[in-house]
Amino acid sequence: MTGPILWESKQAEAATGGRSSGRWRATGVSIDSRTLQEGDLFVAIRGPSLDGHAFVEPAFAAGAAAAVVSTPPAEAAGGPVLVVDDTLEALNGLARAARRRTGARIAVVTGSVGKTSVKEALAHVLGAQGATASSERSLNNCWGVPLSLARMHRDAAFGVFEIGMSAPGEIVPLAALAAARVAVVTAIAPAHMAYFDSLEAIARAKAEIFTGLGGGIAVINLDAPFHELLADAARAAGAAETVGFGKHPDADLRLIATRSDGNGLDVSASWRGERLEFRVGQPAAHWACNALAVLCAVHGLGAGMREAAAALSTLPALPGRGMVHTLRWGDGELRLVDDSYNANPDSMRAALATLGTMTPAGGRRIAVLGDMLELGAVSRQAHADLGADIERNGIDLVHLVGGEMRALAGALDAGRLGLVADRVDDIVPGLLEDLQGGDIVTVKASNAVGLSRVVDAVLENAIPAAAAADRQMKASGRAL
């Protein structure tokens, strides 16, 4: 076991109302035996398809310090168990206890677009100003939020947690767990339209994040539809202050101008009349809006805004969310933009706009696009409408995956349309054969489509640096 102690048996008993079969200490918390780290407390969650109780023994084999269970396993399980009535409620109990014992200033982030990016960027800039706890990946649901809170050490200065939803009412209990000082709504967009009948309904569901604020600060995108509804909801929930960002003339942090050089984004903004210039270490234009949200949250947490703005220049690329890979390919260089983690109409348009700002070195702008899921009745039209964005941004070639993307295939002229398939694996061979040095390739779809396999295939087939150098030397006649 390495690292500081996060939970001891007596503390966990008090937090959950359970009884331990022995004394133990844990350095972390996990609900997945596959990713569990040695010294973690394993919580056996019962889900819709899997029961964590079936993985207690593998968890101990992986080095779990103890397991939280509602059904005590046989003695052969491998370690001490904390027996509770309900393991999910026990996880919530750990989350509440972790929140009570820390003086950390907490921010929560939701939104139809950009919530994970804003969460990661906010954690990055705050990390330079104090110990910061944050959600890993997209742990933003009824399991992920309490798990993230339960992992927070008592000496954290800041906490940044993402909260998602797919139905009304889901955010309310999670916002109560976090009891945040700052709540951010990044955007309202037609995501999850399969579960909502209107954008207004989505806005009302996102506004639930303010219910956990008490006297805290609401951060709202004033360029988003229904921003007035969000502000009213924040005030009704008792928010002490509402801070707006965006291009809107009434924004507290107002975007003035941006310039991308392909490696990063230079941003000019105005904070309540005072000029603020900074650079974001991401080239996509929509990162300007993300950065404004981050800086407003920093203000709400009482941290240094200018220090945070400077730290945005070192923001690392996020896998699956616009990470740019520069690869040797053939006799040239290929740029691969991995935006494969998720997609909805707004984020898809943003990705195509970013590709449009990138200048190929003698090659083509290529988009590999997969279905945008959970759009319900608007899905076919939303996919077809992307044709205008493809034309406007000068995309030379488009490869499509999924049944919904066939609506876009019908909207594109033959000169731009490349491979069309229902399955990811069916386009990979043809795509690899078609790519050329000088091309710029953006890959984007909802995560369940699996376009990350396209990214993996391109990375695996790129020429390693040493081989590329040798090939270049041979071509120039300097090697035998």
The 8 nearest C-alpha neighbors of each residue, nearest first, counted from 0:
[[1, 38, 37, 2, 26, 25, 64, 62],
 [2, 0, 3, 26, 38, 37, 4, 25],
 [1, 3, 26, 4, 0, 5, 38, 27],
 [4, 2, 26, 5, 1, 25, 152, 27],
 [3, 5, 26, 25, 6, 24, 2, 7],
 [4, 6, 26, 25, 27, 152, 3, 7],
 [7, 5, 25, 24, 4, 11, 10, 26],
 [8, 6, 24, 10, 9, 23, 11, 25],
 [7, 9, 11, 23, 10, 22, 12, 24],
 [8, 10, 12, 11, 7, 13, 22, 19],
 [11, 9, 13, 7, 12, 8, 14, 6],
 [10, 12, 14, 8, 13, 9, 15, 7],
 [13, 11, 17, 9, 16, 15, 10, 14],
 [12, 14, 10, 11, 16, 15, 9, 17],
 [15, 13, 11, 92, 12, 93, 96, 16],
 [16, 14, 89, 92, 17, 12, 13, 11],
 [17, 15, 12, 13, 14, 83, 18, 89],
 [16, 18, 83, 12, 82, 15, 81, 19],
 [19, 17, 82, 81, 12, 20, 83, 16],
 [20, 18, 81, 21, 80, 82, 8, 17],
 [19, 21, 79, 80, 81, 18, 22, 82],
 [22, 20, 19, 79, 23, 80, 8, 81],
 [23, 21, 8, 19, 24, 20, 79, 7],
 [22, 24, 8, 7, 21, 64, 65, 25],
 [23, 25, 7, 6, 8, 64, 4, 26],
 [26, 24, 38, 6, 39, 64, 40, 27],
 [25, 27, 4, 5, 38, 39, 3, 2],
 [28, 26, 39, 25, 40, 5, 150, 38],
 [27, 29, 40, 39, 150, 41, 149, 30],
 [30, 28, 41, 31, 35, 40, 39, 42],
 [29, 31, 42, 41, 43, 44, 32, 28],
 [32, 30, 33, 29, 34, 35, 41, 51],
 [31, 33, 58, 35, 34, 57, 54, 30],
 [34, 32, 31, 35, 58, 61, 57, 36],
 [33, 35, 32, 31, 36, 29, 30, 61],
 [34, 36, 32, 29, 33, 31, 39, 37],
 [37, 35, 39, 38, 34, 62, 61, 63],
 [36, 38, 62, 63, 39, 0, 61, 35],
 [37, 39, 64, 0, 63, 25, 26, 62],
 [40, 38, 27, 28, 63, 25, 26, 64],
 [39, 41, 28, 65, 64, 25, 66, 63],
 [40, 42, 66, 29, 30, 28, 39, 67],
 [43, 41, 67, 30, 66, 44, 29, 40],
 [44, 42, 51, 52, 68, 67, 30, 41],
 [45, 43, 51, 86, 42, 87, 46, 50],
 [44, 46, 50, 51, 49, 43, 47, 52],
 [45, 47, 49, 48, 50, 44, 51, 43],
 [48, 46, 49, 45, 50, 44, 51, 142],
 [47, 49, 46, 50, 45, 51, 44, 53],
 [50, 48, 46, 47, 45, 51, 53, 44],
 [49, 51, 45, 52, 46, 53, 44, 48],
 [52, 50, 43, 44, 53, 54, 45, 49],
 [51, 53, 43, 54, 50, 55, 68, 44],
 [52, 54, 51, 55, 50, 56, 43, 49],
 [55, 53, 57, 51, 52, 56, 58, 32],
 [54, 56, 58, 52, 57, 53, 59, 76],
 [55, 57, 76, 59, 58, 54, 60, 77],
 [58, 56, 60, 54, 59, 55, 61, 32],
 [59, 57, 32, 55, 61, 56, 60, 63],
 [60, 58, 63, 62, 56, 61, 57, 77],
 [59, 61, 57, 58, 62, 56, 63, 77],
 [62, 60, 58, 59, 63, 57, 37, 35],
 [63, 61, 37, 59, 60, 38, 64, 58],
 [64, 62, 59, 39, 38, 65, 58, 37],
 [63, 65, 38, 40, 39, 25, 62, 24],
 [66, 64, 79, 40, 80, 63, 78, 41],
 [65, 67, 41, 80, 40, 42, 81, 68],
 [66, 68, 42, 81, 80, 43, 82, 41],
 [69, 67, 82, 70, 43, 86, 83, 81],
 [68, 70, 83, 84, 82, 85, 86, 71],
 [69, 71, 68, 72, 82, 52, 83, 84],
 [72, 70, 68, 69, 82, 73, 80, 81],
 [73, 71, 76, 70, 74, 75, 55, 52],
 [72, 74, 75, 76, 71, 77, 56, 70],
 [73, 75, 76, 72, 77, 78, 71, 79],
 [74, 76, 73, 77, 72, 56, 78, 59],
 [77, 75, 56, 74, 73, 72, 78, 55],
 [78, 76, 75, 59, 56, 74, 79, 60],
 [77, 79, 65, 76, 59, 80, 64, 66],
 [80, 78, 65, 21, 20, 66, 19, 81],
 [81, 79, 66, 65, 20, 19, 67, 82],
 [80, 82, 19, 67, 18, 17, 66, 68],
 [81, 83, 68, 17, 18, 69, 67, 80],
 [84, 82, 17, 69, 85, 68, 86, 81],
 [83, 85, 69, 86, 82, 17, 89, 88],
 [86, 84, 88, 83, 87, 69, 89, 68],
 [85, 87, 89, 88, 44, 68, 69, 90],
 [88, 86, 90, 89, 85, 44, 91, 142],
 [87, 89, 91, 90, 85, 86, 92, 15],
 [90, 88, 86, 15, 92, 87, 91, 85],
 [89, 91, 87, 93, 92, 88, 86, 145],
 [92, 90, 88, 94, 89, 145, 93, 95],
 [93, 91, 89, 15, 95, 14, 90, 94],
 [92, 94, 90, 96, 149, 91, 14, 95],
 [93, 95, 149, 148, 91, 145, 97, 92],
 [96, 94, 98, 92, 97, 93, 176, 91],
 [95, 97, 99, 93, 98, 94, 14, 92],
 [98, 96, 94, 100, 95, 99, 149, 93],
 [97, 99, 95, 96, 100, 101, 94, 148],
 [100, 98, 96, 97, 101, 95, 102, 94],
 [99, 101, 97, 98, 153, 96, 102, 95],
 [102, 100, 153, 103, 99, 98, 154, 97],
 [101, 103, 104, 156, 100, 153, 155, 154],
 [104, 102, 156, 157, 101, 155, 105, 158],
 [103, 105, 157, 158, 300, 180, 156, 102],
 [104, 106, 158, 179, 180, 157, 159, 103],
 [107, 105, 181, 159, 179, 182, 180, 158],
 [108, 106, 160, 182, 161, 159, 183, 179],
 [109, 107, 183, 161, 114, 182, 162, 184],
 [108, 110, 184, 162, 114, 163, 161, 183],
 [111, 109, 185, 184, 186, 112, 114, 187],
 [110, 112, 187, 188, 186, 190, 113, 109],
 [111, 113, 110, 186, 114, 346, 185, 188],
 [112, 114, 116, 115, 117, 185, 110, 289],
 [113, 115, 117, 109, 116, 110, 108, 112],
 [116, 114, 118, 117, 113, 119, 137, 161],
 [115, 117, 113, 119, 118, 114, 120, 289],
 [118, 116, 120, 114, 115, 119, 289, 121],
 [119, 117, 115, 121, 116, 120, 114, 122],
 [120, 118, 122, 116, 117, 121, 115, 123],
 [119, 121, 123, 117, 122, 118, 116, 124],
 [122, 120, 118, 123, 293, 124, 119, 117],
 [121, 123, 119, 125, 120, 124, 126, 159],
 [124, 122, 120, 126, 121, 125, 119, 314],
 [123, 125, 307, 121, 126, 310, 127, 122],
 [126, 124, 128, 122, 127, 123, 121, 129],
 [125, 127, 123, 131, 129, 128, 124, 130],
 [126, 128, 125, 124, 129, 123, 310, 307],
 [129, 127, 125, 126, 130, 124, 302, 303],
 [130, 128, 126, 156, 127, 131, 125, 157],
 [129, 131, 155, 156, 126, 157, 132, 128],
 [132, 130, 157, 126, 158, 155, 156, 129],
 [133, 131, 158, 151, 159, 157, 155, 130],
 [134, 132, 159, 160, 158, 135, 122, 131],
 [135, 133, 160, 147, 138, 161, 136, 159],
 [134, 136, 138, 137, 133, 147, 143, 160],
 [135, 137, 138, 134, 115, 119, 139, 161],
 [138, 136, 139, 135, 115, 134, 161, 143],
 [139, 137, 143, 136, 134, 135, 144, 140],
 [138, 140, 162, 143, 163, 144, 161, 137],
 [141, 139, 143, 142, 144, 163, 138, 162],
 [140, 142, 143, 144, 145, 173, 139, 169],
 [143, 141, 140, 144, 145, 146, 87, 138],
 [142, 144, 138, 139, 140, 146, 145, 141],
 [143, 145, 139, 147, 146, 140, 142, 141],
 [146, 144, 94, 148, 91, 147, 143, 142],
 [145, 147, 143, 149, 144, 148, 142, 150],
 [148, 146, 144, 150, 134, 145, 149, 143],
 [147, 149, 94, 145, 151, 150, 146, 144],
 [150, 148, 94, 146, 93, 147, 151, 97],
 [149, 151, 147, 148, 28, 27, 146, 152],
 [152, 150, 148, 149, 132, 97, 153, 147],
 [153, 151, 154, 155, 5, 150, 97, 101],
 [152, 154, 101, 155, 100, 151, 97, 102],
 [153, 155, 152, 101, 156, 103, 102, 130],
 [156, 154, 130, 103, 157, 131, 153, 152],
 [155, 157, 103, 130, 129, 131, 104, 154],
 [158, 156, 131, 103, 104, 155, 105, 132],
 [157, 159, 105, 132, 131, 133, 104, 106],
 [160, 158, 133, 106, 107, 105, 122, 132],
 [159, 161, 107, 134, 133, 108, 106, 158],
 [160, 162, 108, 139, 107, 109, 118, 134],
 [163, 161, 139, 109, 108, 140, 160, 107],
 [164, 162, 139, 140, 109, 161, 170, 165],
 [163, 165, 166, 169, 170, 140, 162, 167],
 [164, 166, 191, 194, 167, 163, 169, 195],
 [167, 165, 164, 169, 194, 168, 204, 195],
 [168, 166, 204, 169, 165, 164, 170, 203],
 [167, 169, 170, 171, 166, 204, 207, 172],
 [170, 168, 167, 171, 164, 166, 172, 173],
 [169, 171, 173, 168, 207, 172, 174, 208],
 [170, 172, 174, 173, 207, 168, 169, 175],
 [173, 171, 175, 174, 170, 176, 169, 168],
 [172, 174, 176, 170, 175, 171, 177, 144],
 [173, 175, 211, 177, 171, 176, 172, 208],
 [174, 176, 211, 172, 178, 173, 177, 171],
 [177, 175, 173, 174, 178, 95, 172, 94],
 [176, 178, 174, 179, 175, 173, 98, 211],
 [179, 177, 211, 175, 176, 212, 174, 180],
 [180, 178, 105, 177, 106, 181, 212, 107],
 [179, 181, 215, 105, 212, 106, 216, 104],
 [182, 180, 106, 216, 179, 215, 217, 299],
 [181, 183, 107, 217, 106, 108, 218, 209],
 [184, 182, 218, 108, 217, 185, 219, 109],
 [183, 185, 110, 109, 219, 186, 108, 218],
 [184, 186, 110, 220, 183, 114, 113, 109],
 [187, 185, 110, 223, 111, 112, 184, 220],
 [186, 188, 111, 223, 202, 110, 224, 201],
 [187, 189, 111, 190, 186, 345, 198, 112],
 [190, 188, 192, 198, 191, 344, 343, 187],
 [189, 191, 192, 343, 188, 111, 374, 373],
 [192, 190, 373, 193, 194, 374, 165, 189],
 [193, 191, 374, 195, 194, 190, 375, 189],
 [192, 194, 375, 373, 374, 191, 195, 376],
 [193, 195, 192, 191, 166, 165, 196, 375],
 [196, 194, 192, 197, 193, 200, 201, 191],
 [195, 197, 192, 200, 194, 198, 193, 201],
 [198, 196, 200, 199, 195, 201, 192, 189],
 [199, 197, 201, 200, 202, 189, 188, 187],
 [198, 200, 202, 197, 201, 203, 225, 224],
 [199, 201, 203, 197, 198, 202, 195, 204],
 [200, 202, 198, 204, 199, 203, 205, 195],
 [203, 201, 199, 205, 200, 204, 206, 187],
 [204, 202, 206, 200, 201, 205, 199, 207],
 [203, 205, 201, 167, 206, 202, 207, 200],
 [204, 206, 202, 207, 203, 208, 201, 110],
 [207, 205, 203, 208, 204, 229, 209, 202],
 [206, 208, 205, 209, 210, 204, 171, 170],
 [207, 209, 206, 210, 174, 170, 205, 211],
 [210, 208, 212, 207, 233, 211, 206, 236],
 [211, 209, 236, 207, 208, 212, 171, 174],
 [210, 212, 175, 174, 178, 209, 213, 208],
 [213, 211, 215, 209, 179, 210, 214, 180],
 [212, 214, 237, 215, 211, 238, 236, 210],
 [215, 213, 238, 239, 237, 212, 216, 180],
 [216, 214, 180, 212, 238, 239, 213, 181],
 [215, 217, 181, 240, 238, 241, 239, 299],
 [218, 216, 241, 182, 181, 183, 242, 240],
 [219, 217, 183, 242, 243, 241, 182, 184],
 [220, 218, 243, 184, 221, 183, 242, 217],
 [219, 221, 244, 222, 223, 243, 245, 185],
 [222, 220, 223, 226, 245, 243, 244, 247],
 [223, 221, 220, 245, 247, 246, 224, 226],
 [222, 224, 221, 220, 186, 226, 187, 225],
 [225, 223, 226, 187, 222, 221, 188, 198],
 [224, 226, 228, 227, 223, 229, 202, 199],
 [225, 227, 229, 228, 224, 221, 223, 230],
 [228, 226, 230, 225, 229, 231, 221, 224],
 [227, 229, 225, 231, 226, 230, 232, 202],
 [230, 228, 226, 232, 227, 231, 206, 233],
 [229, 231, 233, 227, 232, 228, 226, 234],
 [230, 232, 228, 234, 233, 229, 235, 227],
 [233, 231, 235, 229, 230, 234, 228, 236],
 [234, 232, 230, 236, 209, 235, 231, 238],
 [233, 235, 238, 237, 231, 236, 232, 230],
 [234, 236, 232, 237, 233, 231, 238, 230],
 [237, 235, 233, 210, 234, 238, 209, 232],
 [238, 236, 234, 235, 213, 214, 239, 233],
 [239, 237, 214, 215, 234, 233, 240, 216],
 [238, 240, 214, 215, 216, 237, 241, 234],
 [241, 239, 216, 238, 217, 242, 215, 234],
 [240, 242, 217, 216, 218, 243, 230, 238],
 [241, 243, 218, 217, 251, 219, 240, 295],
 [244, 242, 250, 219, 251, 221, 220, 218],
 [243, 245, 252, 250, 220, 253, 221, 251],
 [244, 246, 253, 247, 254, 222, 221, 220],
 [247, 245, 254, 253, 248, 222, 250, 255],
 [246, 248, 250, 245, 249, 221, 222, 253],
 [249, 247, 250, 246, 253, 245, 251, 221],
 [250, 248, 247, 251, 243, 253, 221, 244],
 [251, 249, 243, 244, 253, 252, 247, 248],
 [250, 252, 271, 243, 270, 244, 253, 242],
 [253, 251, 270, 244, 250, 269, 271, 243],
 [254, 252, 250, 269, 245, 246, 268, 244],
 [253, 255, 268, 246, 245, 256, 267, 269],
 [254, 256, 268, 267, 253, 246, 269, 257],
 [257, 255, 267, 266, 254, 268, 258, 265],
 [258, 256, 266, 265, 267, 264, 259, 287],
 [257, 259, 265, 264, 260, 266, 256, 284],
 [260, 258, 264, 282, 261, 263, 265, 257],
 [259, 261, 262, 263, 258, 264, 282, 265],
 [260, 262, 282, 259, 263, 357, 356, 264],
 [263, 261, 282, 260, 281, 280, 264, 259],
 [264, 262, 282, 281, 280, 279, 259, 261],
 [263, 265, 259, 282, 279, 278, 258, 281],
 [266, 264, 278, 258, 257, 277, 259, 279],
 [267, 265, 257, 277, 276, 278, 256, 264],
 [266, 268, 276, 256, 255, 275, 257, 254],
 [269, 267, 254, 255, 275, 253, 274, 276],
 [268, 270, 274, 253, 273, 272, 252, 275],
 [269, 271, 252, 273, 272, 251, 274, 253],
 [272, 270, 251, 273, 269, 252, 253, 250],
 [271, 273, 270, 269, 274, 251, 252, 253],
 [272, 274, 270, 269, 271, 275, 268, 252],
 [275, 273, 269, 268, 270, 272, 276, 267],
 [274, 276, 268, 269, 267, 273, 270, 277],
 [277, 275, 267, 266, 268, 274, 278, 265],
 [278, 276, 266, 308, 265, 309, 275, 267],
 [277, 279, 265, 312, 264, 266, 311, 280],
 [280, 278, 312, 311, 264, 281, 263, 265],
 [279, 281, 312, 263, 314, 313, 311, 278],
 [282, 280, 263, 279, 283, 264, 262, 286],
 [283, 281, 263, 264, 262, 261, 259, 284],
 [284, 282, 353, 285, 286, 281, 264, 259],
 [283, 285, 286, 287, 353, 282, 259, 264],
 [286, 284, 287, 288, 283, 349, 289, 353],
 [287, 285, 289, 284, 288, 283, 290, 281],
 [286, 288, 290, 285, 289, 284, 291, 266],
 [289, 287, 291, 286, 290, 285, 245, 292],
 [290, 288, 286, 292, 287, 291, 117, 293],
 [289, 291, 293, 287, 292, 288, 286, 294],
 [292, 290, 288, 294, 293, 289, 244, 295],
 [291, 293, 289, 295, 290, 294, 296, 288],
 [294, 292, 290, 296, 121, 291, 295, 117],
 [293, 295, 297, 291, 296, 292, 304, 290],
 [296, 294, 298, 292, 297, 293, 291, 299],
 [297, 295, 299, 293, 298, 294, 300, 292],
 [298, 296, 294, 300, 302, 295, 299, 304],
 [299, 297, 295, 301, 296, 300, 302, 304],
 [298, 300, 296, 297, 301, 181, 216, 295],
 [301, 299, 297, 298, 302, 104, 296, 181],
 [300, 302, 298, 299, 297, 303, 304, 104],
 [301, 303, 297, 300, 298, 304, 128, 125],
 [304, 302, 306, 305, 307, 301, 297, 298],
 [303, 305, 307, 306, 297, 294, 298, 308],
 [306, 304, 308, 307, 303, 309, 275, 294],
 [307, 305, 309, 303, 308, 304, 310, 124],
 [306, 308, 310, 304, 124, 305, 309, 303],
 [309, 307, 305, 311, 310, 306, 277, 304],
 [308, 310, 306, 307, 311, 312, 305, 277],
 [311, 309, 307, 312, 124, 308, 313, 306],
 [312, 310, 279, 314, 308, 313, 309, 280],
 [311, 313, 279, 280, 278, 310, 314, 309],
 [314, 312, 311, 280, 310, 315, 279, 309],
 [313, 315, 280, 311, 312, 316, 120, 123],
 [316, 314, 313, 317, 280, 281, 120, 123],
 [315, 317, 322, 318, 314, 281, 321, 323],
 [316, 318, 320, 322, 319, 315, 321, 116],
 [319, 317, 322, 320, 316, 337, 321, 338],
 [318, 320, 338, 340, 339, 337, 321, 317],
 [321, 319, 338, 317, 318, 322, 340, 337],
 [320, 322, 338, 337, 336, 319, 323, 317],
 [321, 323, 316, 337, 318, 317, 336, 320],
 [324, 322, 336, 335, 321, 337, 325, 334],
 [325, 323, 335, 334, 326, 336, 322, 337],
 [324, 326, 334, 333, 335, 323, 332, 327],
 [327, 325, 333, 332, 328, 324, 461, 334],
 [326, 328, 332, 462, 461, 331, 333, 467],
 [329, 327, 436, 332, 331, 461, 333, 462],
 [328, 330, 331, 436, 435, 327, 462, 332],
 [331, 329, 328, 436, 332, 327, 471, 467],
 [332, 330, 436, 328, 329, 437, 327, 333],
 [331, 333, 327, 436, 437, 328, 326, 334],
 [332, 334, 326, 436, 438, 437, 328, 325],
 [335, 333, 325, 439, 324, 326, 440, 438],
 [334, 336, 440, 324, 323, 439, 441, 337],
 [337, 335, 323, 441, 321, 322, 440, 338],
 [336, 338, 319, 321, 322, 442, 339, 335],
 [339, 337, 320, 321, 319, 443, 442, 340],
 [338, 340, 443, 319, 444, 337, 451, 442],
 [341, 339, 319, 446, 338, 320, 445, 444],
 [342, 340, 445, 446, 444, 339, 443, 343],
 [341, 343, 445, 444, 371, 346, 347, 443],
 [342, 344, 346, 371, 345, 190, 347, 189],
 [343, 345, 347, 346, 348, 381, 342, 189],
 [346, 344, 348, 347, 343, 349, 188, 112],
 [345, 347, 349, 348, 343, 344, 342, 350],
 [348, 346, 350, 344, 349, 345, 342, 343],
 [347, 349, 351, 345, 346, 350, 352, 344],
 [348, 350, 346, 352, 347, 351, 353, 345],
 [351, 349, 353, 347, 352, 348, 346, 354],
 [350, 352, 354, 348, 353, 349, 355, 347],
 [353, 351, 355, 349, 350, 354, 392, 348],
 [354, 352, 350, 283, 356, 355, 351, 349],
 [355, 353, 351, 357, 356, 352, 350, 441],
 [354, 356, 392, 352, 353, 357, 393, 351],
 [357, 355, 353, 354, 358, 352, 392, 261],
 [356, 358, 354, 355, 261, 359, 353, 439],
 [359, 357, 360, 356, 355, 364, 439, 354],
 [360, 358, 362, 361, 437, 438, 363, 439],
 [361, 359, 437, 362, 358, 438, 332, 363],
 [360, 362, 437, 359, 363, 438, 436, 358],
 [363, 361, 437, 438, 359, 360, 436, 435],
 [364, 362, 438, 395, 359, 365, 439, 437],
 [363, 365, 439, 394, 395, 438, 440, 359],
 [366, 364, 440, 396, 397, 395, 363, 439],
 [367, 365, 397, 441, 440, 368, 442, 398],
 [366, 368, 398, 442, 397, 399, 441, 443],
 [369, 367, 399, 443, 444, 442, 366, 398],
 [370, 368, 444, 400, 399, 401, 443, 404],
 [369, 371, 401, 404, 403, 444, 372, 445],
 [372, 370, 445, 343, 342, 444, 369, 373],
 [371, 373, 374, 370, 445, 343, 378, 342],
 [372, 374, 191, 193, 375, 192, 190, 371],
 [375, 373, 192, 378, 193, 372, 191, 377],
 [376, 374, 193, 192, 377, 378, 373, 194],
 [375, 377, 378, 374, 193, 379, 192, 380],
 [378, 376, 375, 380, 374, 379, 381, 192],
 [377, 379, 374, 381, 380, 376, 375, 382],
 [380, 378, 382, 381, 377, 406, 383, 403],
 [379, 381, 383, 382, 378, 377, 384, 406],
 [382, 380, 378, 384, 379, 383, 377, 344],
 [381, 383, 379, 407, 380, 384, 385, 406],
 [382, 384, 407, 406, 380, 385, 381, 410],
 [385, 383, 381, 386, 382, 380, 387, 407],
 [386, 384, 388, 387, 383, 382, 389, 407],
 [385, 387, 389, 384, 388, 410, 411, 383],
 [386, 388, 390, 385, 389, 391, 384, 383],
 [389, 387, 391, 385, 390, 386, 392, 348],
 [388, 390, 386, 394, 392, 387, 391, 385],
 [389, 391, 387, 393, 388, 392, 394, 386],
 [392, 390, 388, 389, 393, 387, 394, 355],
 [393, 391, 355, 389, 390, 394, 352, 388],
 [392, 394, 390, 391, 355, 395, 389, 364],
 [395, 393, 364, 389, 392, 396, 365, 390],
 [396, 394, 364, 415, 363, 365, 393, 397],
 [395, 397, 415, 365, 394, 416, 417, 366],
 [396, 398, 366, 416, 417, 365, 367, 415],
 [399, 397, 367, 418, 417, 419, 368, 366],
 [398, 400, 419, 368, 369, 367, 404, 418],
 [399, 401, 369, 420, 421, 419, 423, 422],
 [402, 400, 421, 370, 404, 403, 369, 420],
 [401, 403, 404, 405, 421, 400, 370, 420],
 [402, 404, 405, 370, 401, 406, 379, 382],
 [405, 403, 407, 406, 401, 402, 370, 382],
 [404, 406, 408, 407, 403, 402, 409, 401],
 [407, 405, 383, 404, 409, 408, 379, 382],
 [408, 406, 383, 410, 404, 409, 405, 382],
 [407, 409, 405, 406, 410, 411, 404, 416],
 [408, 410, 407, 406, 411, 405, 383, 412],
 [409, 411, 407, 408, 383, 386, 406, 412],
 [412, 410, 408, 409, 386, 416, 413, 407],
 [411, 413, 414, 415, 416, 410, 409, 408],
 [414, 412, 416, 415, 411, 417, 408, 409],
 [415, 413, 412, 416, 396, 417, 395, 411],
 [414, 416, 396, 413, 395, 412, 397, 417],
 [417, 415, 413, 397, 414, 396, 411, 398],
 [416, 418, 398, 397, 396, 415, 419, 399],
 [417, 419, 398, 399, 426, 420, 416, 397],
 [420, 418, 399, 400, 398, 417, 421, 426],
 [421, 419, 400, 422, 401, 425, 399, 426],
 [420, 422, 401, 400, 402, 423, 419, 425],
 [423, 421, 420, 425, 424, 400, 401, 426],
 [422, 424, 425, 426, 400, 450, 449, 427],
 [423, 425, 427, 426, 422, 452, 428, 453],
 [424, 426, 423, 422, 427, 420, 428, 421],
 [427, 425, 424, 429, 423, 428, 430, 418],
 [426, 428, 430, 424, 429, 425, 431, 453],
 [429, 427, 431, 430, 426, 432, 425, 424],
 [428, 430, 432, 431, 427, 426, 433, 418],
 [429, 431, 433, 427, 432, 428, 426, 434],
 [430, 432, 428, 433, 429, 434, 427, 457],
 [431, 433, 429, 430, 434, 428, 435, 427],
 [432, 434, 430, 431, 429, 435, 428, 417],
 [435, 433, 431, 432, 430, 438, 436, 328],
 [436, 434, 438, 437, 433, 329, 328, 362],
 [435, 437, 331, 332, 328, 333, 438, 329],
 [436, 438, 362, 360, 361, 333, 332, 359],
 [439, 437, 362, 363, 333, 436, 435, 359],
 [440, 438, 334, 364, 335, 333, 359, 365],
 [441, 439, 365, 335, 366, 336, 364, 334],
 [442, 440, 336, 366, 367, 335, 337, 365],
 [441, 443, 367, 337, 338, 339, 368, 366],
 [444, 442, 339, 338, 368, 369, 367, 441],
 [445, 443, 369, 342, 339, 341, 370, 368],
 [444, 446, 341, 342, 371, 447, 448, 372],
 [445, 447, 340, 341, 448, 449, 444, 339],
 [446, 448, 449, 445, 444, 341, 372, 450],
 [449, 447, 446, 445, 450, 369, 444, 370],
 [448, 450, 451, 447, 446, 452, 423, 445],
 [449, 451, 452, 453, 339, 448, 423, 444],
 [450, 452, 454, 449, 453, 339, 455, 340],
 [453, 451, 455, 450, 454, 449, 456, 423],
 [452, 454, 456, 450, 451, 455, 427, 457],
 [453, 455, 451, 457, 452, 456, 458, 337],
 [456, 454, 452, 458, 453, 457, 459, 451],
 [457, 455, 459, 453, 454, 458, 452, 460],
 [456, 458, 460, 454, 459, 455, 461, 453],
 [459, 457, 455, 461, 456, 460, 454, 326],
 [458, 460, 456, 457, 461, 455, 462, 454],
 [461, 459, 457, 458, 456, 462, 431, 328],
 [462, 460, 458, 328, 459, 327, 457, 326],
 [461, 463, 327, 467, 328, 466, 464, 460],
 [464, 462, 466, 465, 467, 461, 327, 326],
 [463, 465, 467, 466, 468, 462, 327, 326],
 [466, 464, 468, 467, 463, 469, 462, 470],
 [467, 465, 469, 463, 468, 464, 470, 462],
 [466, 468, 470, 464, 465, 469, 462, 463],
 [469, 467, 471, 465, 470, 466, 464, 472],
 [470, 468, 466, 472, 471, 467, 473, 465],
 [469, 471, 467, 473, 468, 472, 466, 474],
 [470, 472, 468, 474, 469, 473, 467, 475],
 [473, 471, 469, 475, 477, 474, 470, 478],
 [474, 472, 478, 476, 470, 475, 471, 477],
 [473, 475, 471, 472, 476, 470, 477, 478],
 [474, 476, 472, 473, 477, 471, 478, 470],
 [475, 477, 473, 474, 478, 472, 479, 471],
 [478, 476, 472, 475, 473, 479, 474, 471],
 [479, 477, 473, 476, 472, 469, 475, 474],
 [478, 477, 473, 476, 472, 474, 469, 475]]
